[in-house]
């Protein structure tokens, strides 16, 4: 792929059975790519675009899990969830599930909340899992190429694991990739980001850390780059909800950056490609053994 070739995989259907059937790239790593962390802010925006999820996070009483106040800790929890749900042992999954459920028990709407929600809502959990799967597929397409049938099936099994780690039964997960695409399109009807949630998400789109103040020029550069990456990983529907502008010039800049990162990723050792996911399960075991919080 040349530097100028467009990369617009984020607006393609995640299941994309027709594209996979035409033949794509196989032989991808079984583990998750560390470069996928770049898509994290965009995936958070997609998840919170459902009002029940957005206000559940915005109004959360779980101080340690507030993404706006403790973004690094929240990121570690999310990345560990990805690693545990797809590669963890039964014991690791059980321990992490108990910890997450304990936090989720405190997340529910009040009479003052503009929408009704509860963190144990299976429909909302299914949406979050669907966003995570969509992100996994987009990252694979951008950094590894269009998956072949076997790889697409493997990624779909990962998606099911991501969605069913907590309360969602496997029977709720769409039966196949084509069914997922139908679910996704239907679910977009329930996507809406209002002014309150949009204001909450804007610093996340910029990867802005609370309490960290950079010099003006450096801040503008880092936040501009972060916003380019975040917006580039967002499907157009979510860009519109966030009121983020996107045109041919931004797409070309995003394409060039992704091409460079893809090249670096391909020549890097596997242990580097899969960092930090390849150490998070060891960190989880250490936390369990020493009695430290898991989330």
PECOR-V793586 format. One record per residue. RES is the residue in three letters. OMEGA is omega in degrees with one decimal (NA if undefined). NEAR is the number of other C-alpha atoms within 10 Angstrom. Layout:
((RES | OMEGA | NEAR) (RES | OMEGA | NEAR))
This chain:
((UNK | 179.5 | 10) (UNK | -178.6 | 8) (UNK | -175.1 | 14) (UNK | -177.7 | 12) (UNK | -175.6 | 11) (UNK | 176.6 | 16) (UNK | -176.0 | 19) (UNK | -176.1 | 16) (UNK | -173.7 | 19) (UNK | 177.6 | 19) (UNK | 176.0 | 13) (UNK | 176.0 | 15) (UNK | -176.7 | 20) (UNK | 179.8 | 24) (UNK | 174.6 | 23) (UNK | -176.9 | 17) (UNK | 179.9 | 18) (UNK | 179.9 | 11) (UNK | -179.8 | 16) (UNK | -178.0 | 18) (UNK | 179.6 | 13) (UNK | 178.7 | 10) (UNK | -179.9 | 12) (UNK | -176.7 | 17) (UNK | 172.8 | 17) (UNK | 174.6 | 15) (UNK | 178.0 | 10) (UNK | 177.0 | 15) (UNK | 175.7 | 13) (UNK | -178.4 | 12) (UNK | 179.3 | 16) (UNK | -179.1 | 23) (UNK | 176.2 | 24) (UNK | 178.1 | 18) (UNK | 177.6 | 20) (UNK | 178.1 | 18) (UNK | 178.0 | 18) (UNK | 179.8 | 14) (UNK | -176.3 | 19) (UNK | 179.9 | 22) (UNK | 178.2 | 25) (UNK | -179.1 | 26) (UNK | 175.2 | 23) (UNK | 179.2 | 20) (UNK | 179.0 | 27) (UNK | 179.8 | 28) (UNK | -175.7 | 22) (UNK | 176.4 | 26) (UNK | 169.3 | 26) (UNK | -173.7 | 21) (UNK | -180.0 | 21) (UNK | 176.5 | 25) (UNK | -178.0 | 24) (UNK | -179.4 | 26) (UNK | 174.9 | 24) (UNK | 177.9 | 22) (UNK | -177.0 | 21) (UNK | -176.9 | 17) (UNK | -173.6 | 15) (UNK | 175.9 | 20) (UNK | -178.8 | 15) (UNK | -173.5 | 14) (UNK | -175.7 | 11) (UNK | -178.8 | 14) (UNK | -178.8 | 19) (UNK | -178.2 | 16) (UNK | -179.7 | 21) (UNK | -178.0 | 18) (UNK | -178.8 | 14) (UNK | -173.8 | 14) (UNK | -178.3 | 18) (UNK | 178.3 | 13) (UNK | 179.4 | 15) (UNK | 178.3 | 17) (UNK | 178.4 | 17) (UNK | 179.1 | 16) (UNK | -179.1 | 19) (UNK | -178.9 | 14) (UNK | 177.2 | 17) (UNK | 176.8 | 24) (UNK | 178.9 | 23) (UNK | -177.8 | 21) (UNK | -177.6 | 22) (UNK | -174.7 | 26) (UNK | -177.2 | 23) (UNK | -173.3 | 19) (UNK | -174.9 | 19) (UNK | 174.2 | 18) (UNK | 178.3 | 12) (UNK | -179.9 | 11) (UNK | 178.3 | 11) (UNK | 179.5 | 16) (UNK | -179.0 | 19) (UNK | -179.6 | 15) (UNK | -178.3 | 16) (UNK | 178.2 | 25) (UNK | 178.6 | 20) (UNK | -178.8 | 13) (UNK | -179.8 | 14) (UNK | 179.1 | 17) (UNK | 177.8 | 15) (UNK | 177.2 | 13) (UNK | -177.5 | 18) (UNK | -179.9 | 17) (UNK | -179.1 | 12) (UNK | -175.0 | 13) (UNK | 177.5 | 20) (UNK | -176.3 | 20) (UNK | 175.3 | 18) (UNK | 178.3 | 12) (UNK | -178.7 | 7) (UNK | -178.0 | 7) (UNK | -179.7 | 13) (UNK | 176.3 | 11) (UNK | 177.5 | 14) (UNK | 179.2 | 15) (UNK | 171.4 | 19) (UNK | -176.3 | 19) (UNK | 177.9 | 23) (UNK | 179.2 | 16) (UNK | -175.3 | 14) (UNK | 179.2 | 17) (UNK | 178.3 | 14) (UNK | 176.8 | 20) (UNK | 178.1 | 22) (UNK | 177.7 | 22) (UNK | 178.9 | 22) (UNK | 177.8 | 22) (UNK | 178.2 | 22) (UNK | 177.4 | 26) (UNK | 179.1 | 24) (UNK | 177.8 | 23) (UNK | 177.7 | 24) (UNK | 178.9 | 25) (UNK | 178.5 | 24) (UNK | -179.4 | 21) (UNK | -179.9 | 27) (UNK | 179.3 | 25) (UNK | 179.0 | 23) (UNK | -178.5 | 24) (UNK | -176.2 | 20) (UNK | -174.8 | 20) (UNK | -178.3 | 21) (UNK | -178.4 | 21) (UNK | 179.8 | 18) (UNK | -177.1 | 22) (UNK | 171.4 | 25) (UNK | -175.1 | 20) (UNK | -177.2 | 19) (UNK | -179.8 | 15) (UNK | 178.4 | 20) (UNK | 177.4 | 25) (UNK | 179.1 | 17) (UNK | 178.1 | 13) (UNK | -179.8 | 21) (UNK | 174.7 | 23) (UNK | 174.4 | 15) (UNK | 178.9 | 20) (UNK | 177.9 | 24) (UNK | 178.2 | 24) (UNK | 178.9 | 21) (UNK | -174.9 | 25) (UNK | -171.6 | 26) (UNK | -179.7 | 19) (UNK | -174.1 | 21) (UNK | -173.8 | 20) (UNK | -176.5 | 16) (UNK | 176.2 | 21) (UNK | -178.8 | 13) (UNK | -179.4 | 13) (UNK | 178.6 | 8) (UNK | -179.1 | 13) (UNK | -178.9 | 20) (UNK | -170.6 | 18) (UNK | -179.4 | 12) (UNK | -174.1 | 13) (UNK | 178.1 | 18) (UNK | 177.5 | 16) (UNK | 177.4 | 12) (UNK | -179.6 | 20) (UNK | 176.6 | 20) (UNK | 176.6 | 13) (UNK | -177.4 | 15) (UNK | -179.2 | 19) (UNK | 178.2 | 11) (UNK | -177.9 | 11) (UNK | 178.3 | 13) (UNK | 177.0 | 13) (UNK | -178.4 | 9) (UNK | 179.7 | 12) (UNK | 174.9 | 18) (UNK | 176.6 | 19) (UNK | 179.4 | 22) (UNK | -175.1 | 13) (UNK | -177.4 | 11) (UNK | -179.7 | 11) (UNK | 178.8 | 19) (UNK | 178.0 | 20) (UNK | 177.7 | 12) (UNK | -175.2 | 17) (UNK | -174.5 | 24) (UNK | 177.3 | 16) (UNK | 177.6 | 16) (UNK | 177.6 | 22) (UNK | -179.8 | 25) (UNK | -173.9 | 21) (UNK | -179.2 | 19) (UNK | -179.6 | 18) (UNK | 179.7 | 15) (UNK | 178.6 | 12) (UNK | 178.6 | 7) (UNK | -179.2 | 7) (UNK | 178.4 | 10) (UNK | 174.2 | 11) (UNK | -173.9 | 7) (UNK | -178.0 | 8) (UNK | -180.0 | 8) (UNK | 179.0 | 11) (UNK | -179.8 | 15) (UNK | -179.4 | 13) (UNK | -176.5 | 11) (UNK | -179.9 | 15) (UNK | 176.4 | 16) (UNK | 178.1 | 15) (UNK | 179.4 | 17) (UNK | -179.6 | 19) (UNK | 176.6 | 21) (UNK | -178.7 | 21) (UNK | -179.4 | 25) (UNK | -178.2 | 25) (UNK | 179.2 | 26) (UNK | 179.5 | 24) (UNK | 179.7 | 26) (UNK | 168.4 | 23) (UNK | -172.5 | 16) (UNK | -179.6 | 16) (UNK | -177.7 | 14) (UNK | 172.0 | 20) (UNK | -179.8 | 19) (UNK | 179.4 | 14) (UNK | 179.3 | 17) (UNK | -177.2 | 24) (UNK | 178.0 | 11) (UNK | -179.5 | 16) (UNK | -179.8 | 11) (UNK | -179.4 | 14) (UNK | -176.7 | 7) (UNK | -178.6 | 9) (UNK | 177.3 | 9) (UNK | 179.5 | 15) (UNK | 179.2 | 19) (UNK | 178.5 | 16) (UNK | 178.2 | 18) (UNK | 179.4 | 21) (UNK | -178.8 | 22) (UNK | -179.6 | 18) (UNK | -180.0 | 15) (UNK | 178.8 | 19) (UNK | 177.4 | 21) (UNK | -178.6 | 12) (UNK | 178.3 | 14) (UNK | 179.2 | 18) (UNK | 178.2 | 13) (UNK | -179.0 | 13) (UNK | -175.8 | 19) (UNK | -178.8 | 12) (UNK | -179.9 | 10) (UNK | 175.4 | 12) (UNK | -177.5 | 10) (UNK | -178.8 | 14) (UNK | 177.0 | 14) (UNK | -178.8 | 15) (UNK | -173.5 | 21) (UNK | 176.9 | 20) (UNK | 5.2 | 16) (UNK | -175.5 | 19) (UNK | -177.0 | 24) (UNK | 177.1 | 20) (UNK | -174.7 | 13) (UNK | 178.4 | 20) (UNK | 174.9 | 19) (UNK | 176.3 | 11) (UNK | 178.3 | 13) (UNK | 178.2 | 23) (UNK | 178.8 | 15) (UNK | 179.2 | 13) (UNK | 177.2 | 14) (UNK | -176.6 | 15) (UNK | -176.3 | 9) (UNK | 177.2 | 9) (UNK | 178.3 | 9) (UNK | 179.5 | 10) (UNK | 178.9 | 10) (UNK | -179.8 | 19) (UNK | NA | 21))
